[in-house]
Amino acid sequence: MFLADRWQDYEVLDTGDGEKLERWGEIVLRRPDPQTIWPRAEENLWRTAQAHYHRSDRGGGQWEFLKKLPDRWTVAYGDLRFYVRPTGFKHTGLFPEHAANWDWMRGLITESGRKDLKILNLFGYTGAATLACAAAGAHVTHVDAAKGMVLWAKENRELSGIPETSCRWIVEDALRFVQREIRRGNRYDGILMDPPSYGRGPSGEVWKLENELFGLVETSAQALSEDPLFFLINSYTTGFQASVLSNMLEKCVVRRHGGRVDSQELCLPVTTGGVLPCGASGRWQRA
């Protein structure tokens, strides 16, 4: 598994009964997680929750604030800083399990010794991966269809002290952007994507992962440079196991560039024991 175990400002305190208890800095949140089908380990810990997201039987849900929380607060991961807050869709603006991939990409960028690397981040959300790559010295093009998420990412860039010239921000449908970059002859040394299971683009385009992902990966592979460094796919969708991601990378990237693929579960350690599964990541890197 790929384990994100280097956090100081984030911690999964306990899991069980379809929920997870997390510490975000000094604030403890309780959120649904359908994979935690086992009993809770430490019942007393759950009384420390300051906010609890209740899922509705009709879809969605809402937060119950047990204590007054700030509108937003910051958490750190090494030299990176991020704003987090409870959103209406149970999320906080950060997926801490991705730290395992941030470290992997930063390591590859640093070890390459290159100062001219161009990275493309598709479905870039609030920019954590963008900032991780930029902090390592790469120039990153950040693409997301939601204008609000791109604005949040820009705020995280400023908070982390990343130079403004290190990032380019694009509000657009991911596939359309990649197709245009290919026509323009623009190429990237690293590509990463974190596509949702379902979503809509800025012009109402419907995205369903099972229908669209392979085509996006196949097209995006054409935007790789002659000497690429990495290609990363994240997936949270049930049924898309690590081997599915490996197969796509083998067909779309290895056939063109060689290299090797490593796809595994993405997990977080749990303080009371075990790990929390958080989807899968497929990694390609040159040999």
BELBEL-V304641 format. One record per pair of residues at least 4 apart in sequence whose C-alpha atoms are under 7 Angstrom apart, sorted by the first residue. I is the first residue (numbers start at 1). J is the second residue. Records with the same first field share a line. If there is no record, write none. Layout:
# BELBEL-V304641
I->J, J
This chain:
# BELBEL-V304641
1->264, 265, 266, 267
2->100, 264, 265, 266, 267
3->100, 266, 267, 268
4->97, 98, 99, 100, 267, 268
5->268, 269
7->77
9->24, 25, 75, 76
10->23, 24, 25
11->22, 23, 24
12->21, 22, 23, 269, 270, 271
13->21, 22, 23, 270, 271, 272
14->20, 21, 40, 41, 42, 270, 271, 272
15->19, 20, 21, 36, 40
16->20, 36, 37, 38, 39, 40
17->36, 37, 38, 39, 40
18->32, 33, 34, 35, 36, 37
19->30, 31, 32, 33, 34, 36
20->30, 31, 32, 33
21->29, 30, 31, 46
22->28, 29, 30
23->27, 28, 29
24->28, 75
25->75
27->50
28->48, 49, 50
29->49, 50, 51, 52
30->49, 51, 52, 53
31->52, 53, 90
32->53
41->272
50->65, 66, 67
51->63, 64, 65, 66, 67
52->63, 64, 65
53->61, 62, 63, 64, 90
54->61, 62, 63
55->60, 61, 62
56->60, 61
60->89
62->88
71->85
72->83, 84, 85
73->83, 84, 85
74->81, 82, 83, 84
75->81, 82, 83
76->80, 81, 82
77->81
80->160
81->156, 159, 160
82->156, 159
83->156
84->92, 93, 94
85->92, 93
86->90, 91, 92
87->91, 92
93->126
97->266, 267, 268, 278
98->102
99->103
100->104
101->105
102->106, 129, 132
103->107
104->108
105->109, 133
106->110, 132, 133, 136
107->111
108->112
109->136
110->136
115->137, 138
116->138
117->138, 139, 189
118->138, 139, 140, 188, 189, 190
119->138, 139, 140, 141, 188, 189, 190, 191
120->140, 141, 142, 188, 190, 191, 192
121->130, 141, 142, 143, 191, 192, 193
122->142, 143, 144, 174, 192, 193, 194
123->143, 144, 174, 193, 194, 195
124->142, 143, 144
125->144, 149, 150
126->149, 150, 152, 153
127->131, 153
128->132
129->133
130->134, 140, 142
131->135, 157
132->136
133->137, 138
134->138, 139, 140, 166
135->162
139->166, 167
140->166, 167, 168
141->167, 168, 169
142->168, 169, 170
143->169, 170, 171, 172, 174
144->150, 170, 171, 172, 173, 174
145->171, 172, 173, 201, 202
146->150, 171, 202
147->151, 171
148->152
149->153
150->154, 169
151->155
152->156
153->157
154->158
155->159
156->160
157->161, 162
158->162
172->177, 202
173->177, 201, 202
174->178
175->179, 216
176->180
177->181
178->182, 220
179->183
180->184
181->185, 186
182->186, 223
186->223
187->223, 224, 225
188->223, 224, 225
189->224, 225, 227, 228, 229
190->224, 228, 229, 230, 231
191->230, 231, 232
192->231, 232, 233
193->232, 233, 234
194->233, 234, 235
195->235
196->209
197->208, 209, 237
198->207, 208, 209
199->206, 207, 208
200->204, 205, 206, 207
201->205, 206
207->212
208->212
209->213
212->216
213->217
214->218, 248
215->219
216->220
217->221, 252
218->222, 252
221->252, 253
224->228
228->286
229->285, 286
230->284, 285, 286
231->283, 284, 285
232->282, 283, 284
233->281, 282, 283
234->280, 281, 282
235->240, 279, 280, 281
236->278, 279, 280
240->244
241->245, 280
242->246, 263, 264, 265, 280, 281, 282
243->247, 263
244->248
245->249, 263, 282
246->250, 261, 262, 263, 282
247->251
248->252
249->253, 254, 284
250->254, 255
251->255
253->257
254->258, 259
258->286
259->284, 285, 286, 287
260->284, 285, 286, 287
261->283, 284, 285
262->282, 283, 284
263->281, 282, 283
264->280, 281, 282
265->277, 279, 280, 281
266->277, 278, 279, 280, 281
267->275, 276, 277, 278
268->275, 276, 277
269->274, 275, 276
270->274, 275, 276
